[in-house]
Amino acid sequence: MAKIHCQAIVLGEVSGSDGTYLFDADDDLFQRPADEIVEVFMRQIHDQQIISDRDHYELNSAMKNKDKQVVTAVGNLFLKNDALPFVVMISQTE
């Protein structure tokens, strides 16, 4: 299957600023439900050793804009016995 280049822009309460993460995904990524797209991103940052366990997050909301192919999600990362709120926007890059 062909791959596409994606980016995720994350806003977290700890840093108070954005972080941008680049990753590749299957070219059918944006035909999947929003929560599955977030899971693909979480697997990527786990594989890059940014988070220690890809299942240590809670997704409170995820929505997809089909026309723009952008997913916006809100949730919590569980790191070192602390719940860190986050907002992420995932999109395809050129």
C-alpha positions as CSV (number, residue, x, y, z in Angstrom):
1,M,0.0,0.0,0.0
2,A,1.2,3.5,-0.8
3,K,2.2,5.9,2.0
4,I,1.4,9.5,2.6
5,H,3.2,12.1,4.8
6,C,1.3,13.4,7.7
7,Q,1.8,15.9,10.5
8,A,0.4,16.2,14.0
9,I,0.4,19.5,15.8
10,V,0.1,18.9,19.5
11,L,-0.7,21.5,22.2
12,G,0.0,20.4,25.7
13,E,-0.5,22.1,29.0
14,V,2.9,21.4,30.3
15,S,4.9,23.1,27.6
16,G,2.3,25.7,26.8
17,S,3.4,25.5,23.2
18,D,2.9,23.5,20.0
19,G,4.9,20.5,19.0
20,T,4.9,19.2,15.5
21,Y,5.4,15.5,14.7
22,L,5.9,14.1,11.2
23,F,5.0,10.5,10.3
24,D,4.0,8.3,7.4
25,A,0.8,6.4,7.1
26,D,-1.1,4.3,4.7
27,D,-2.7,6.3,1.9
28,D,-6.3,5.4,3.1
29,L,-5.7,6.9,6.5
30,F,-8.3,9.7,6.2
31,Q,-11.0,7.3,5.1
32,R,-10.8,5.7,8.6
33,P,-12.8,6.9,11.6
34,A,-11.3,9.8,13.6
35,D,-10.4,7.7,16.6
36,E,-8.5,5.2,14.5
37,I,-6.5,8.1,12.9
38,V,-5.5,9.3,16.4
39,E,-4.5,5.7,17.2
40,V,-2.2,5.6,14.2
41,F,-0.5,8.8,15.4
42,M,-0.2,7.4,19.0
43,R,1.5,4.3,17.6
44,Q,3.9,6.5,15.7
45,I,5.0,8.5,18.7
46,H,5.3,5.3,20.7
47,D,7.5,3.8,18.0
48,Q,9.7,7.0,18.1
49,Q,10.0,6.5,21.9
50,I,8.3,9.8,22.6
51,I,5.8,8.0,24.9
52,S,6.6,4.8,26.6
53,D,3.3,3.0,26.1
54,R,1.0,3.6,23.2
55,D,-2.1,2.7,25.2
56,H,-1.5,5.2,28.0
57,Y,-3.8,7.9,26.6
58,E,-7.5,8.7,26.9
59,L,-9.4,10.1,24.0
60,N,-12.2,12.4,25.1
61,S,-13.2,13.6,21.7
62,A,-12.1,13.2,18.0
63,M,-13.7,14.7,15.0
64,K,-12.8,14.7,11.3
65,N,-13.3,17.4,8.7
66,K,-13.7,15.2,5.6
67,D,-13.3,18.1,3.1
68,K,-10.0,19.3,4.6
69,Q,-8.9,15.8,5.8
70,V,-8.0,17.1,9.2
71,V,-8.7,15.3,12.5
72,T,-8.9,17.3,15.8
73,A,-8.8,15.4,19.0
74,V,-8.8,16.2,22.8
75,G,-7.7,13.8,25.5
76,N,-5.1,13.0,28.3
77,L,-1.7,11.4,28.1
78,F,-0.9,9.3,31.2
79,L,2.8,9.8,32.0
80,K,4.5,9.0,35.3
81,N,1.2,8.8,37.2
82,D,0.0,12.2,35.9
83,A,-2.8,12.9,33.4
84,L,-1.6,15.6,30.9
85,P,-4.3,17.1,28.8
86,F,-3.6,17.5,25.1
87,V,-5.1,18.8,21.8
88,V,-3.9,17.4,18.5
89,M,-4.6,18.3,14.9
90,I,-3.6,15.6,12.3
91,S,-3.4,16.3,8.6
92,Q,-1.7,15.2,5.4
93,T,1.4,17.2,4.3
94,E,2.4,17.8,0.7
